[in-house]
């Protein structure tokens, strides 16, 4: 957004003073927004998608388990699928100089059997609302680009 009005110029200056999304907020999103997976092998071995720890499951084999290394609560994947990509959004609400700021963050979790989960965090939108109800939105121009293969045209 190229600021044109006085309100947009004020918001653009204030936006530059916002702190980035904190590590605590990111950890909360990683733990609450995604389904954490344990990949089950044919011989009863389990692999944690969070820390890539491998162990042998003993006793009753249900749909939930806990990783003995990192302690993560996991949902057991009974399919042969070994790759997972999950997308989610969360919002952080703050205030700055008589504005309420709603910051929308896009998070992505990619996991592959035998490797630690990879998390990607991008702030995609800021909605600034003043005391009179006026709104100014600041958004990324291209939020969701294709990650694999050739980029789409059109």
C-alpha positions as CSV (number, residue, x, y, z in Angstrom):
1,X,0.0,0.0,0.0
2,X,1.3,3.4,-0.9
3,X,-0.1,5.8,1.7
4,X,-2.1,8.6,0.2
5,X,-4.4,10.1,2.9
6,X,-3.2,11.5,6.2
7,X,-4.7,8.5,8.1
8,X,-2.8,6.0,5.9
9,X,0.4,7.9,6.3
10,X,0.0,7.9,10.1
11,X,-0.7,4.1,10.0
12,X,2.3,3.4,7.8
13,X,4.6,5.2,10.3
14,X,3.1,3.3,13.2
15,X,3.2,0.0,11.4
16,X,7.0,0.4,11.1
17,X,7.2,0.6,14.9
18,X,5.4,-2.7,15.6
19,X,7.5,-5.5,17.1
20,X,7.7,-8.7,15.1
21,X,5.7,-11.7,16.1
22,X,7.3,-13.1,19.2
23,X,8.8,-16.5,19.7
24,X,6.1,-17.3,22.3
25,X,3.3,-16.4,19.9
26,X,4.9,-18.7,17.3
27,X,5.3,-21.6,19.7
28,X,1.6,-21.2,20.7
29,X,0.6,-21.4,17.0
30,X,2.8,-24.4,16.4
31,X,1.3,-26.3,19.3
32,X,-2.3,-25.3,18.9
33,X,-2.9,-24.8,15.1
34,X,-1.6,-28.1,13.8
35,X,-2.3,-31.8,14.1
36,X,1.0,-33.4,15.2
37,X,1.5,-36.8,13.5
38,X,3.2,-40.1,14.4
39,X,3.9,-42.1,11.3
40,X,3.4,-45.8,11.9
41,X,5.5,-48.3,10.0
42,X,4.5,-51.9,9.0
43,X,6.7,-53.4,11.7
44,X,5.1,-51.3,14.5
45,X,7.7,-48.6,14.6
46,X,6.6,-45.0,15.1
47,X,8.3,-41.8,14.0
48,X,7.5,-38.5,15.6
49,X,6.9,-35.6,13.1
50,X,8.1,-33.0,15.6
51,X,11.5,-34.4,16.6
52,X,12.0,-37.3,14.1
53,X,12.5,-39.7,17.0
54,X,11.8,-43.4,16.1
55,X,10.6,-46.0,18.6
56,X,8.8,-49.3,18.7
57,X,5.1,-49.2,19.8
58,X,4.3,-51.7,22.4
59,X,0.9,-52.8,23.7
60,X,-2.4,-51.4,22.5
61,X,-2.1,-49.4,19.3
62,X,-4.7,-46.6,19.3
63,X,-5.1,-43.4,17.5
64,X,-3.2,-41.2,20.0
65,X,0.3,-41.6,21.5
66,X,3.0,-39.5,23.1
67,X,6.6,-39.2,21.8
68,X,9.0,-40.6,24.5
69,X,11.7,-38.1,23.5
70,X,10.0,-34.7,23.1
71,X,6.7,-35.5,24.9
72,X,4.5,-34.2,22.1
73,X,0.9,-35.5,21.9
74,X,0.6,-37.2,18.5
75,X,-2.1,-38.5,16.3
76,X,-1.2,-41.8,14.7
77,X,-1.2,-41.9,10.9
78,X,-2.3,-45.4,9.7
79,X,-1.8,-44.7,6.0
80,X,1.3,-45.1,3.9
81,X,1.4,-41.3,3.4
82,X,4.7,-40.0,4.7
83,X,4.5,-36.3,3.9
84,X,2.1,-33.7,5.4
85,X,1.6,-30.0,4.7
86,X,-0.8,-28.1,7.0
87,X,-1.8,-24.4,6.7
88,X,-3.4,-22.2,9.3
89,X,-3.9,-18.6,10.3
90,X,-4.0,-16.9,13.7
91,X,-4.5,-13.3,14.8
92,X,-2.7,-11.2,17.4
93,X,-4.7,-8.2,18.7
94,X,-2.7,-5.2,20.0
95,X,-3.1,-1.4,20.4
96,X,-0.9,1.4,19.2
97,X,-1.7,5.2,19.6
98,X,-5.6,5.0,19.8
99,X,-5.6,2.3,17.1
100,X,-6.6,-1.4,17.6
101,X,-4.4,-3.5,15.4
102,X,-5.4,-7.0,14.3
103,X,-2.4,-8.8,12.9
104,X,-3.2,-11.9,10.8
105,X,-0.3,-14.4,10.6
106,X,-0.1,-17.3,8.1
107,X,1.7,-20.4,9.4
108,X,2.6,-23.5,7.5
109,X,3.8,-26.9,8.9
110,X,5.6,-29.3,6.6
111,X,6.6,-32.7,7.9
112,X,8.2,-35.7,6.3
113,X,8.8,-39.0,7.9
114,X,12.2,-39.2,9.5
115,X,12.8,-35.4,9.5
116,X,11.9,-32.6,12.0
117,X,8.8,-30.6,11.1
118,X,9.5,-27.3,9.3
119,X,7.4,-24.3,10.2
120,X,7.0,-21.1,8.1
121,X,5.6,-17.9,9.6
122,X,4.5,-14.9,7.6
123,X,2.5,-11.9,8.7
124,X,0.0,-11.3,5.9
125,X,-2.4,-8.6,7.1
126,X,-2.6,-5.7,9.5
127,X,-6.0,-4.1,10.1
128,X,-5.9,-0.8,11.9
129,X,-9.1,0.5,13.5
130,X,-9.2,4.0,15.1
131,X,-11.6,5.2,17.8
132,X,-14.1,6.5,15.2
133,X,-14.3,3.2,13.4
134,X,-12.1,4.1,10.4
135,X,-10.2,1.2,9.0
136,X,-6.9,0.9,7.2
137,X,-5.6,-2.4,5.9
138,X,-2.0,-3.2,5.2
139,X,-1.5,-6.5,3.4
140,X,1.2,-8.4,1.6
141,X,0.9,-8.2,-2.1
142,X,1.5,-11.9,-2.8
143,X,0.7,-14.1,0.2
144,X,0.4,-17.5,-1.2
145,X,2.8,-18.3,-4.1
146,X,3.1,-21.8,-5.4
147,X,6.0,-23.5,-3.6
148,X,6.6,-26.4,-5.9
149,X,7.1,-26.5,-9.7
150,X,6.8,-23.6,-12.1
151,X,4.9,-20.5,-11.0
152,X,1.4,-20.1,-12.5
153,X,0.7,-17.4,-15.0
154,X,-2.5,-15.5,-15.3
